[in-house]
Amino acid sequence: QVQLVESGGGLVQPGGSLRLSCVSSVSISFYYMEWYRQAPGKQRELVASMSYSGGTNYGDFVKGRFTISRDTPRKEVYLQMNHLEPQDTAVYYCARSPLYDQPDLWGQGTQVVVSS
């Protein structure tokens, strides 16, 4: 079964950090690997994207706080999130994209709550 499985979400205080992980059951070579998020009542938005060659793009709201990385041989993608703010509260999704910001495979999501 082709799937992406996220982990690492949870409750964190403002200013804290979390590291999300995503494991794929199939090769991620030659794909963009991306993180999206969806907050209650809002549309899903792109958080970070990493091409197969290592190029990265981030949502404007990231402002240098998050870092996407990948271990292609292990079929894993990560999102290191620092200086978290309450407005970062959302369900975070890992996605595989043949082209930038055009996912063809989604994970089930992991909840991130930033609250004191």
C-alpha positions in Angstrom: 0.0 0.0 0.0 1.4 3.4 -1.0 1.3 5.7 1.9 2.9 8.6 3.8 2.9 8.5 7.6 3.6 11.6 9.7 4.6 11.7 13.3 6.0 14.2 15.8 3.0 16.5 16.3 1.8 17.4 19.8 1.3 20.3 22.2 4.1 22.8 22.7 4.3 26.2 24.4 4.8 29.4 22.4 8.5 29.8 21.5 9.0 26.0 21.6 10.1 23.6 18.9 8.9 20.4 17.3 10.3 18.1 14.6 7.8 16.4 12.3 8.8 13.3 10.4 7.2 11.6 7.4 8.0 8.1 6.2 7.1 7.0 2.7 6.3 3.4 1.8 7.7 4.0 -1.7 10.6 5.8 -3.2 10.6 9.6 -3.0 13.3 10.0 -5.6 12.5 12.5 -8.3 9.6 14.0 -6.3 9.1 17.2 -4.5 8.4 16.4 -0.8 6.3 19.0 0.9 4.6 20.0 4.1 1.2 21.6 4.2 -1.0 22.7 7.1 -4.6 23.4 7.7 -5.9 25.4 10.6 -9.6 25.2 11.7 -11.7 27.2 9.4 -8.9 28.0 7.0 -7.7 26.6 3.7 -4.8 24.2 3.4 -1.5 26.1 2.8 1.9 25.1 1.7 4.5 25.3 4.5 7.6 24.0 2.9 8.8 22.3 -0.2 12.0 20.5 -1.1 12.9 19.3 -4.6 14.7 16.1 -5.3 17.8 18.2 -6.0 17.6 19.9 -2.6 16.1 23.3 -3.5 13.7 24.6 -0.9 10.7 27.0 -0.8 8.8 28.2 2.3 5.5 29.9 2.9 5.9 33.6 3.7 4.7 33.1 7.2 7.6 30.8 8.0 10.1 33.7 8.3 13.1 31.5 8.8 11.6 29.5 11.7 11.2 26.2 9.9 13.6 23.9 8.0 12.6 21.1 5.7 15.0 18.3 5.0 14.9 14.8 3.5 16.8 11.6 3.5 15.9 10.2 0.1 17.5 6.7 0.6 15.5 6.2 3.8 12.4 7.7 2.2 12.0 10.2 5.0 11.2 13.9 5.2 11.4 16.2 8.1 10.2 19.6 9.2 12.1 21.3 12.0 9.9 24.0 13.5 11.4 26.5 15.9 10.0 29.6 17.6 6.5 28.3 17.3 3.5 30.7 17.7 -0.1 30.0 18.5 -1.0 30.8 14.9 1.1 27.8 13.8 -1.6 25.5 15.4 -2.9 23.3 12.6 -2.9 19.8 11.2 0.3 19.3 9.3 0.4 17.1 6.2 3.2 15.5 4.4 2.8 15.3 0.6 4.6 13.9 -2.4 4.5 16.1 -5.6 5.6 15.3 -9.1 5.6 19.0 -9.7 6.0 21.9 -7.2 2.8 22.3 -5.1 0.9 19.7 -7.0 0.6 16.7 -4.6 -0.4 13.3 -5.8 -0.1 11.6 -2.4 -1.0 12.8 1.1 -0.3 11.6 4.6 -3.0 11.4 7.2 -1.8 14.5 9.1 -0.4 15.2 12.5 -1.8 17.7 14.9 0.3 20.6 16.2 -1.0 22.7 19.0 0.9 25.8 20.2 -0.5 27.0 23.4 0.5 28.0 26.9 
